[in-house]
Amino acid sequence: MDKKQLGNSDLQLSPIGFGAWAIGGGDWAFSWGPQDDNDSIAAIHKAIDLGVNWIDTAAVYGLGRSEEVVGRAIKSASQKPYVFTKCAMVWDEKREITNSLKQIRREVEDSLRRLQVEVIDLYQIHWPKPDEDIEEGWAVMADLQREGKVRWIGTSNFSVSQMERAAKIAPITSNQPPYSMINRSVEAEILPYCQKNNIGVINYAPMHSGLLTGAMSKERVAAFPPDDFRRKAKNYQEPHLSRNLSIADFLKSIASRHGVSAGVIAIAWTLHHPAITAAIVGGRNAKQVEGVAPAINFRLTEAEFSEINTFLDANL
């Protein structure tokens, strides 16, 4: 397996990491619907056993539940992975979520407790909101790193101008943007900036929240639980849904040549970009993890990459 160094850190990452958003379960604003914790733990264990060496979660996923499940899973895992989490999305007793960069000190203690670790390998500001508080929040992140609460600090969903502002205070180890063949907005400015400034990139939603797995269908979308956030997502509604499923069908034709899934092709497409360090890939059970695990080693040829891009240019 070819591991890559994350930005200015000493972290050597497997090409994909375990994304723990969906294992936060149901009953919160950005839920993927109900989730069995035993399935989640089995998924994490399977990922680690297959060579994945990092997990990305966030305090807000399930309002603390995802971090708690990750903590339980790594306690009983065959080996300890790097643990990444995120702050700056907080909630109240009514389970209402707001963005805040003023509670990071409290948040890191809560995350350490839920994860049952003494130090967080990568701590990230989840969203740069409110914008006017970025400097204050990033200064606290730098303090936490100096104090040894966290090993490295990163951003998530930051623009170039916001990263520039943060970098004046302390170096940025990584940025975490969305990136898939359906959402390529970061290609213009964000990826080149990160590459030029030795900022690692761990992209989320490389399969666009399940759309490019090859297992999605209109019937499955129609049957989503009421609290699945994807019900209201633009790319899961017409006319976008039909177009996106046609992309997944095209990916299946390439996948069939290699005996892998369309999702593996979608992940490999994002890893082809030289600015990408590694991709975050979710899994809700061990079987799903097994389905995407070939992405650890699978790479597209230049001819296949061009073939995909030609299709995308004609259909997006």
N, C-alpha and C positions, 0 to 999 in steps of 0.2 A: 504494500500500500504506500502510495506517495503522500506523505503528510506535508503540510505547508505551515510556515511560521506566520502567526497572526500579528501583522504590523510590527510595532517596536517591542513586542513581548517575547517571552521565552516559551510561549505556548505553541506546540506543534500539533496541528489539528488534522484529524481524519477528514476526508473530502466532504463528508456529510455529518451533521450532528443531529441529535434527537430533539425535535421541537415539541415542547410540552404545553402548548396552548390548549388543544382540545381536551387534554386530560384534566383540565380544571373543572370539567363537568358542566352541568346545566344550572339554570336559575341565576344567571347574571347577564349583564347587558351585551357582552360579546361572546356568548356561549356557542358551542357547537352541538348542544343538546346533551342529554344524559350520558354518563360515562361510569363504567364499573372500575373501581380502583384496582381490583385484582388484575383486570385486563391491562390497565396502565402500567402496573409494576412488571407484569410479564413482558410487555412491549419494551420497556426500558432494559430489562435484563437481556432480552433477545438482541437488542441493538448493541449492547456492550459486548455480548458474546461474539457478535459478528464483526466487531472491530471498530465500532463507533466510540470515540473517546471523549466526547463532550455533549453536554445537555444544555439547552437554552430554554429558560422559563421566564416568568415574570411574577411579581407579587400579585398583580391584578388578575391573573388567570385563575378564574374560579374564586376570586377574592381570598387568596391565600391557599386554596386547596391544592393547586398544582404544585406549589413549592413543598407542601407537606407530603404529597405523594412522591415527589422526586426524592425528598429526604429519606422516606421509608425505603424506596427502591435502592438507593445507593448504599444504604446500610447493609443490605443483603446481596449486593451485586458481586460478581466474580472478581471485578477489579474496580477501583474508584475512577470515575471519569472526571474531567474538568466540569465545574458547575458554573454556568453563566446565568445571571438573572437581571432584572430591570426594575427601576424605581420611577417615581414621579406620576403615577396614576394611583390615587388614593380613594377610599370609600368610607361611607359613614354607616351608622347602625341601620339605616334604611336601604343599604346596599346600593346607594347612589354614588356613581364614580365621578370624580373631578380630577383635573390636572393640577398638580402642585409641585413646585421645585423648592418648597420651604420646609418639607418634612423628611428630607433624605436621611438625616441622622436617626430619626425614629424608625424609618423604613428599613435601614440596613440591619438594625438590631432585630427587627421582626423577621426579616428574611433569613438571617443567620440562625435564628431559633427554629423557624419552620423547616429549613433545609438540614438542620442538625450538623452544621459544619462550623469550623472555627474561622475560616476565611473564604471569601467568594473569589473565584478565579478571575472572573470578568464581571464588573458591575456597570450597567448601562442606564443612561437616562432614556426612558421609553419613548417619550415624545417631548419635543422642545417647546413646551407650553406651560405657563404663559411665556411668550417670547422675551418679554422684558426682564424675566428672572433667570435667563440662561447663565449669565455670568455668576450670579450668586449660587446657583445650583452646582455649576461646574467647579467652583472654588471649594465647595463642601466635598465633592467627589475626590478632588485632589487631596484634601485633608485626610479623607478616609484611606486613601492609598498610602499616604505617608505614615499613618497610624497602624497600618497592617490589617485593617478590617477587610480590605479588598486588595487583590494583587494587581489588577490592571483595570483601567476605566475606559469606557467606550460610550458612543452615542448611538441613537437609533432614530431613524426617520428625520435626521438633521439635513438641512440644505447646506450648500457650500458656504454661504455667508455665515450661517450659524456655526459651522465647524470652524471657520476662521476666527470667529469671536471666542470660542472655547479654547482654541489652540494658543491664544495669547496668554492664557492663564496656566494651562498644563497640557502636555502632549496627549493626543487622542490615540488610543491603541487601535480602535476599530469603529466602524459605523455599520449599522444594521438596517438596510433598506429593503423594501419589497422589490423583487426582480424576477420576472418570468417572461416568456415569449408573448404573453398577453399584456404585460405591464413593463414597458421598456424605458420609462421616463428617466431613469437614473443614468442611462447610457450617455446622455448629452454632456452633463457637467459633473455629477456626483462621482461616478466611477473613475473618470480621468483625474479628478482632484485627489481622490483617495490613493490612486496608483502613484501619482506624482509625489505625494507627501508621506508615503509609507504608512498609510492608514489601512489596516486590514478591513476586508468586507466579508461579513457573513450575511448572505441574502436570505430573506424569509419568503415564504410562499412561492417556491420555484415551480410547483405544480398548480399554482393559483388556487389554493385552498381546496384542492381535490378535483378541479375541473379538468386537468390534464393527466389524470391518472390512467385514463382508459377505462375506468370502472364506473364513471359517472354517466347518468342518463336522465332524460326528462322525467321519467317515472320516479327515479330516486330523488330528484330535486323536489318534485311535487309531494313526496312523502317525508320531507324533512320535518323534524319536531318543531313545534311552534317557537321554541326559544333558540333555534339555530340561526345565528346572525346572517348566514348566507341566503336565507329566504329574501332578505331585503337588498342584497348586494347586486349592483348593476350587472355584473357579468354573469349572474345566475338568472337573469330575466331576459326575455326576448326584446329585440332580435339578437342580442349578444349571446344568449345561451346556445342557440343553434349553431352560430358561427364558431363558438369555442369548442363545442362538441365535435365539429367537423375537423378542427385542428387536432384534437385528441385522436380522431379516427386516422388522420394522416400519420400521426406519430406511431400509431399501431403498425403501420406498414413498414416503417423502418425498424421498429422494435422486433417484429417477427423475424427479421434477418438474423437477429442475435439471440433470440430466445429470452428476451426481457420484456418488461411492460412499457407502455407508453410513458408512464410516470418516470421511469429510469431515463428515457430519452429526454424528457422535459428537464430533469435535473441536470443531466450531462450538458445540455445546451447552455444553461447558466454557468456551469463550471468552465465552459470553454472560454469565457471572457477572462483575460489575464488579470483584471483587477479583483476578481472574486477569489477569496481565500478558501471558503467552504460554504456549503449550503445547509440551511436548516430544513429538516424534513420531519414532518409529524408522523405519528403512528399511534393508533388507538388500541391495537392488540398485536400480539406476536405475529400473526399471519400478515397483517399489513406491513410490518417491519421487514419480514422476509421478502415481501414483494418488491420493496424499494432498495433492499440491501445491495443488489448488484451495482447500484450507483456509486458504491465505495470505490470500485475499480474500473467501471465501464467508462470509456471515453469515445466521443464521436470523432470520425475522421474529418479532415477538412472538406472532403467531397460531401459527406453527409450533412455537415454544418451548413454548407452552401445550399444544399438541396432543401433543407428546412427553411432557410432564410428566403429562398425564392418562393416557396409556398406561402410563407407569412406575408411577404411583400404583396402577393396577389390577393390575399384573403383578409388582411387586417385594414 
